[in-house]
Amino acid sequence: MGSVASKNNVTQLILTDLFQGPEVQRVCFVLFLPMYLATVVGSGLIVLTVNVSKSLHFPVYFFLSYLSLMEISYSSTVVPKFITDLLTQIKIISMEGCLAQIFFFHFFGVTEILLLTVMVYDCYVAICEPLHYTTVMSHPVCHLLVAGPWIGGVIHSMVQILVTVQSPFGGPNVIDHYFYDLHLLFKVAYTDTFVEGVTVLTNSGLISVTSILMLVSSYVIILVNLRSHSAEGRCKALSTCASHITVVILFSGPAIFLYTRPSSTFTKDKLVVIFCVIIIPMLNPIIYTFRNTEVKNNTRRLWGKKGNAGHGPKPNCLLYFSPTGKVTPCFSLVNCPDSMENNVTEFILTGLSQNEEVQQLCFFLFLLFYIILMAGNFLIIMTIQRSPNLNSPTYFLISFLSFVDICYSSVTAPKLIIDFPAKVKSISFVGCMIQLFYVHLFGCTDIFILTVMAYDRYVAICKPLRYTTIMDWKVCSMLVLTCWLGGFVHSFIQAILTVQLPFCGSNLIDHYFCDVHPLLKLACADTYVVGLIVVANSGIISLSCFVILVGSYTVILLSFKTRSSEGRREALSTCASHITVVILFFVPCIFIHLRPSTTFTEDKMVAVFYTIITPMLNPLIYTLRNTEVKNAMKRLWIKKLLGKNRKDPDVKPDGIGTA
């Protein structure tokens, strides 16, 4: 690292404050110091309790102790310097110290993410394979599973450091943060960091996203396996996962916010990082001890408090680990329904057509559609994130819509394309439930983001002077986060309703992907109530959002009375692309979901329209209708190919493109 200083003219960096004003900083010092001490003491207490107590020498607690050790290390990378800097006037760190902090921050952060993924596998084995738990989760396996996250953390952080070290740094050395990360360092580099930014996004963002997707999928599988358990068994099984799910949500949410976007920084990043490195590590010991009777009892016994040592109630878990080392189920796993109640392990999809010639034609046609869809939406994302003149909330929301469109189509299109040449189009029960979950997750998120974009247009047209104040980055980030949360809640309800249904008859789904309505037809039970809930959950969301959109544009049209004819034409031009996308997406969704639980033969073609055609057309609509995006693409991509790099002109303050 010593070569970095000689290669660049920046040998040290200066940090800014979390808050301005010495009084506020003193308050922060008094507030964050006890939080950090609570993190170290709480997590350290768990590590010692698990390692000293013989009744906790089992894989689930072995992983818990490593997670607590990671929390201490992860928090200690940033917090001690942050706390001491609160009392100093100038906050300085050397370039070598900065790179070391980046390395260990990413090392412990990624190790923790991967360890949380390992812990969900442990939870899966404990719930779905309880009789084989001690065999599957043996000591060698546990040590390998712990070594994997460590190795993954080292590889990830080494890549981050190599990317950073090779960048020359010059110019201002002031970092608008209280610790150092790659996005911040790229701002003081005096060369083009586009490739480095893409590498960082791929390295950090994909790890966060794929880990959370694996975690969600694992819990969907667990829920599927709980179908054959009693109500009491389900309750206890879910209780074992409650602590882990809570920690996963608390940790992955901020991580995805920070690392699944291009190399840019927002003012609210400081508060998000506070949540990651101080608040969550402080809460984890409380979450795990309050939710686990075994840990609480052993903590009392070990540290001098009286408790029912070995005689208290069994913990809320599927397996009770007795002090003698014997593993016994907390409840019976053999209380399954009749063999006729849930005998469907896979489903057969009919696809779009039974004609072989038509299927061959559809294979090439839809493969072309999907390639255009991926390329077009990815081009929009990269253009918006790379072009300074598109750095406004409007284009931020468009790039997010393109990302959701890619995810939405990728849930169904690859399977559809692969199934065209296949004679039997089968999908496992678990795969079907996972596909259903993600179809509704990304579909509902798409609906919500279109609604948010209508609000953005309303503010830009009706309150242009206050646009940058109302639609600041904090508000935009909160709106996007709300879209994700809304989609997750909606899809979770749909998955829960479907997983609990008994399937005992036909397994033939008259569709090309798994959705709720076709599955309700196959259930061996009265699905009237479930059908009503599905309509309320899906249909009302589609209809209410559509009504909000129509209301928003009605208000916009009424505001045109005070504008000139040219002003009306320009304002309508900014909304034309959005209105087109809304009509193309909402009309098919309302047709499918705002009706009783029935299926029609035309449902498949309608679904093709809103899962493939509309996401494919969106890039064309937004580029052909928006001169600003077209010009940015020409400057960024055509001139880049010709080797001409010129800066984009300044962006308009209201972020409205022109047609």
N, C-alpha and C positions, 0 to 999 in steps of 0.2 A: 504494500500500500504506500510505501514511501515514494514510489515513482509518481503517484498522483499529484503530489504537491509540486514536483519539479516540472511536470507536464502541463499543469494549469497554473493560472495566476490567482487561484482561490485556494488559500491554505487553511482558512477557518471560516465558519459560518455563524451568523447572528440570528437568533430566534426572536420572534415577537411574543407578546403576552397573550394568554388566554383571554383576559379581560384587561381593559385599559384602566389605569388608576392604581396607585399604591395601596389604597384602603381596600379595594376589591381584592387585590392580590393577597393581602394579609388574611382576609376572610377565607379565600381559597386555600391558603396554607393551613389554616386551622381546620378546615373542612376535609381536605384531601389526605392530610397526614393520618388522622384516625382511620379513614377508609383503607389506606394502604396497610396500616398495622393490622386492621381487622382481617384483610385478605391474607397476609402472611401467617397470622396466628391461627385463623380458621382453617385454611388449607393445610398448614403444618400439623394442626391437631388431627385432621383426618388421616394424613400420611402416617403419623406415629400410631394412631389408634388401630389402623388397618394392619400395620406391620407387627405390632406388639400383641394384638388380640388373636388368639388361635382360632376362635370361632369365626373370624373374618378372613381366613386364609383360603379364599375361593376366587375364581376368575373375576366375578363381577366386582368384588372389592379390590382386587389386584389392579384392575383397570381404573377404578375410582381413585386409588392412591396415586397412580401415575398422572391422571388428569389434574389432581390437586397440585402435584409437583410442577406440572406444566403451567398452571395458573400462577404460581409463585414466580416462576422464571419469566413468564411472558410479561407479567405486570412489572417485575423488577427491571426489565430492560428499559422502560420509559419513565416510570413514576418517580423513582428517587431523584433523578436529575430535574424532572419537572417540578417537584416540590421544592428542591433547593433553589431553583431558578426563580421561584415566586418571591424570594427575598433579595434578589440581586437586581441591580440596575441594568447591566448589560449581560445578556445570555449568550455565551460564546461556546462553540465546540469546534475542535479541529476536524479537518477533513477525514483523517484516519478514524477519529472517534465517531464521526457521522456514519461512515461506512460500516464500522463495527456494530453500531446501534441498528442500522438497517438489516444487517445479516442476522443478528439474534432476534430481532423483532419478527422477521419473516420465518425464521427457523422455528421458534417456539409457537408462533401463531398457526403455521401450517401443520406442525406436529399435533397441535391440539385439535384442529379440524379433522385430521385423519384418525386421531384417537377416538373422537366422538363417533366417527363412522364405524370403527372397530367395536365400540361399545354397543351399537345397535345390532351388530351381528351376534354379540353375546346375548343380548336380549331376545333375539329371534330364536337362537338355539334353546334358551331356557324356557321359552313359551311353546315353541312348535315341536321341539325334540327333547322333552324333559328327561326321559328315561336314558337318553344317550348323552346327556349334558356333560357328565364327567369324562366320558370317552372323547367326545368331540373337542371339548375345551380342556384338553390336558395341559400340563405345565409347559412342555415344549411348544405346543401350539400357541399358548398365551404369550410366551416370550417372543416367538416369531411375529405375532400380531402386534406386539409393542415395538419390536425392532423395525417393522415396516414403516410406521409413522415417523420414527426418528430418521430413517434413511430418506424418506420422502421429504421431510423438512430440510435436510442437508442439501439435497439436490435442488429443491426449489430456491432456497436462499443463495446457493452458489450461483445459480442462473441470474438471480436478481443482482448480485454483486458484480458479476462479470459484465452484465449489460451496463451497469452504472460506471464502473471503473474506466471503461473504454470511452466514455463521453467526456470531452473537454469542457471545463467550466470556466466561465469568465463573466465579467460585468458585475452587477450587484450581488452581494453575498448575504442578503437579508432574506430569511425564510419566514413566511407568514404562517407559522405553526409553533408548537411548543416541543416538537420532536421531528425527526427526519424520516421521510419516506421517499420513494422513487419519484412519484408525481411532483413532489416539491423540488427535488434536485433538477429535474428536467427543465424547470422554469429558469434556472440560472445557467443552463448549458448554452453555448453560443453556436451550436450547430443544429441542424434539423434532427429532431429526436422522434420522427414519425415511426421508423422501424423499431426503435427501442420501446416506444409507447405501445405498439402492437404486441411486442414480445412480452412486456409486463402484463398487458391485459390478458394475453393467452395464458401466461404462467400463473398469475394470481386469480384472475376472474374465473377461469374455467375450473380451477380447483374448488373454489367456493361454490360455484353453481352445481358442478357434478356431484360434489359431496352432499349438498342439500337435496338434490334430486334422488340420490341413492338412499338417503335417510328417509325421505318421504315414501319412496317406493317400498322400502323395507317395512315400514309401518303399515302400508297398505297390505302387504303380504301377511303380516302378523294379524291384521284385522280379518283377512280372508280365512286364516287358519282358526280363528276364534269362533267361526260359525258353528262348529260342532260342539262347542263347550257350553256348559250351563251358564245361566245369568251370573251366578256367583263367581264362576271361574273367569268369565269375561271381566268382571269388575276387578278381581284381584290381579288378573294379567295386565290390565290397563294401568293399574296402580303401580306395578313394577316399572312401567315405562314413563310414568308421569314426570319424574325428576329429570330423566334424560331428555324427554321432549322439550321440557321447559328450558333446559340449558342450551339445547340445539337452536331453538328459536331465538333466544337472547343473544347467542354468539353469532349465528349465521346471518341474521338480518343485517346488522351493521357491516359485517364483512362483505356481504354481497353489494351493499350500497357503496362501499369504498372502492371495491376492486372489480366490479362488472361494468365499468364505464371507461372510456378512453382516458388518456393521460391529461386530466384536468383537475383543478382543485376548486372547492366551494368553501364559503366561510363557515358553513355548519359542520365541516369535516372535523373541526376541533372538538365540538361537543360529541360527535359520533365516536371519535377515538377515546374520549373520556369514558364513554359508556363501555367501550370494548376493553380497555386496559385497567379500569378502576372499579366501575360499578358491577360488571358481570363477575369478575373474579372474587369480589367481596360477597356477592349473593350466592355463588355456587356452594360453599360449605353449608350455608343455611338451608338451601334447597335440598341438598342430599341428606342432611342430618334430620331435618324435620319430616321428610318423606320416608325415612327408613328407620323402623323401630330397632332393628338389629344394631345399626351404627349408634343410635342414641343410647341403647342399653350398654354397649361396650364402652362408649365414651364415659358413661357414669361410673362403671366398674373400674375402668382404668385410671381415672383421674380423681378417685376418692369419694364419689357420690354413691349413695346407696341405691341399689336397683335390684330388680329381680333377675339376678345373674343366672341365666340359663333356664329360668322358670317363668319368664314373662310370656306374653302372647307372641305367637309367631309373627314374623314380619309380613307385610303385605306383598308377598312375592309368590311366584309359582313354585319356587324351590325353597325349602327351609334347610339352611346349613347348620346342623347341630354342632355343638362343641366337640363331639367325638369324630366329626368328619363325615358322618352319614348324611347322604342327600335324600330327602324325602319330599314328595310333592305336597304342597299345601292344600291341594284339592284334587279331586279325581279328574283325570283326563279321558276316561273311558265312558263317560256318560254321554255318549253320542246318540243322536236320533237314529231312527230306523234306517236301514241301509238304503231304503227307497227315498229318503228325504233329501240327501245331498250326494247324488251319485254322478254328477257332471264335473269332470275334471278339465274338459276342453270344449271349445265351441267351434263350429264350422261356419264360415262366412260364405254367403252366396256370391258376393262380389257385385260388380256392376252389370255383367252380362254372362250368360252361359255359352254364347257362341264363341268358338275358338278363334275365328278370323277377326271378330270384333275385339276380342281380348288382345290379340297381337297388335292390332291397330291402336288400341287404347294404351298398351304398354309404351310404345314409342311416343304417342301424343302426350301422355301424362308425365313421362320422364322429361320430355322437353319443357312442359309447363313447370315442373318442379325445379329444373335447372334455372329457368328464367326467373322464377320466384326467388330462389336463393341468391342468384347473382344480382338481381335488381334491388332487393331489400338490403343486401350487404353493401352494395354500392352507395345507397342512400345513407346508411349508417356511417360509413367511412368518410363520405363527402361532408356530411354535417359536422362530424366530430373533428375533421381535419381543417375545415374552412373557418377562419376567424370571423368572416362576415355572416356566418350562419350561427353564431354563438348567441342565440336568443331562446327564450322559452318555447316559442312556436316550433322551432326546428328541433329543439331538444325532445319535445313530445312526438314529433314526426319520427325521429330516429328510434325512440322507444316503441312506437307503434310498429315500425319495421322489424324490430327485434322480436316483438311478440308474434307478429305474422309468421316469421321464420319458425319460431317454436311451435306455433299452432298447427301449421301445415306439416311440420316434421313429425308430429304425433301420428298422423294418419297416412300421409302420402307415400312414404317409403314402403310401408306394409302393403298398401294398395298396389303399388307398382311391382313389387316382388311377387305378389299373389297372382298377377295376370298370367304368367306362364305356368303357374302351379295348377295341378289337377285338383288337389284338395287344399282348400284355404282354411287352415286351422289356426287357432290361437288358444293358448292355455287359459284356464280360469283366472289365474293370477295376472297373466299378461293382459287379459281383457279388462280386469278391474283397474290396472295401472293405466291402460290406454283411456278408459273412461274418465279417470281422475284428471289426467293431463289435458284431455280435450276440453273439459269444462273449466279447468284452471286457466288455460291460455285464452279460451273463447270468452269467458266472462271478463278476464283482464282486458281483452281487446275492446269489449263493450264499454267498460268503465273509462278506458283511456280515450275513446272517441267522445265520451261525454265530457271529460276534462278538457279536451281540445276545443269543444264548443264554448266552454267557459272562457278559455284563453282568447278565442276570437271575439267573444262579447266584450271582454275587457279591452282588447286592442282597438276595437272599432268604436265602442261607446265611451270609453274612458282612456283615450290615447295618452293624455298627459300624465296619467297616474299608472300607466302600464308597467313600467319598470319597478315601481314601488309595490304594486299589488302582486304582480307575477315575478317576485324575486326568486332566487334559487332555492331558498328555504321552503317557500310555498310550493314550488314545482316539485321538489323532492318529496314533500309530504303528500302531495296529490298522487304522485306515482306510487309511493308506498301504500297509500290507501287503495289504489287499484289492485296491487298485488294481494293485499290482505283480503279485499272483497272477493277476488277470484279464488283465493285459497279457502275461505269459509264456504263459498258456494259449492266448489268441487268436493270439499270434504263431506258436506251434507249429502251430495249426490252419491258419493262412493259408499258412505255408511248405509244409506237406504238400500242400495243394490246388493252390497255384500251380505246383508242379513237375510236376503230372500232365499228360500229353498228351491233348488233346481233338480228335478228328478225325471223329467220327460225328455222331450226333444232338445237337442243342443244346436239346432240349425238357426242361425241368425240371418234374417233376410236383409243384410246390409253389408257394407265393405269395412266397417269398423264397429267397435262396441259402443253403444249408447244406451241410455236408460230405457227409452220406449221399446226398442226391440227386445231387450232383456226382460222387461216386465211381462211380455207375451209368453215367455218360457217358464216363468215362475210357477211353482206348484202351490200357490196360495192366492188368496184374495188380495189383489194389489190396488184396490180402489183407493184406500187411504194414502198409500204410497204414491199413487198416480196424482192425487190432489196435491200432495206436498211437492212433487216434482214440478207440476204446473206452477205452483206458487213460487217455487224457488227459481226456476228457469224462465218461465213465461213472464212473470211480473217484472223480473229484472230487465228483460228485453224491452217490454212495453213501457215501463216507467222511464228507462233511460231514453227511449225514443221520444216519449212525450216531453222530457226535459230538453232534448235536442231541438224539437220543433218549437217549444216555448222560447228557447234561447234565440233562435233565428227570427222568430216573430218579434221579439224585443229589438233585435238588431235592425230589422226592416222598419219598425216604427221610429227608430232613432234617425233614419235617413231623411226625415222631413226637414230637418235643419241643415242638411248638407247640399252642396251643389251637385249637378248631374255628374260631373267628373268624379267628385268624391264618392258618390254612390257607386259608380262603375268600378272604381278601384277597390272599394270595400267589398262589393259583391265578388270581385275577382279573387280576393284573398280567401273567401269562404267557399268558392266553387269546388275546389278539390275536396275539401272536407265534406261538403254536402253530398257529392258524388259517392264517396267511400261509405258514408253513413247509409245512403239508400241501398247500395249494393250489399252491404253487410247485414243491416237490420231487417230488411224485408224477408229474406230467407229464414233468419233466426226466429222472427215472430211467427212465420208460417209453421215452423217445426215445433216450437216450444210453447206457443200460446194456444193450446188445444188439449182436450183430454188425452189420456194415455192410449193413443192409437197410432198405427203406422199405415202409411199409404205407399203405393209402389213408386210414386214420384219423389219420395223422401230422399232416395239415394242421389238423384240428380240435383236436388236442391242442396244436399249436403256437399256435393262436389263443388257447387257454386261458392258456398261461403267458407269452405276449408281449403280450396286450391285456387279457383278462378279469381276471387276477390283479392286474396293476398298477392297473387301474381300481377294483377292490374294496378294495385296501389302504387308501386314505384313509377309506373307509366303515368298515372293520374297526377301524382305530385310533381313529377319532373316536367311533363308537358304543359301543365297549368301554372307553373311557377318559374318565372324568368330568373329569379334569384338562385334557385337550386340549379337550373340549367347552366347559368354562367359559372357558378362555383364548380360544377363538374368539369366544364371545359378548362377552366383555369387549373384545377387540381390534377386532372388525369391526362388531358391531351398535352398540356405544356410539360407535365412531369415526364411523359414519354419522350418529348422532344428535348428534354434536358434544360428547360427554361423554368427557373423558379422565381416567381414574383409574388410579392405579398398581395393579399386581397385588400380591397378598399374597405374603409370603415363601415360598420354596420349601422343601419338605421336604429334609432333608439327604441322604436316601438316594435321592431321585429317583424313587420308586415311585409311579405313579399309582394312583388308586382307581377301581373300576368302579361 
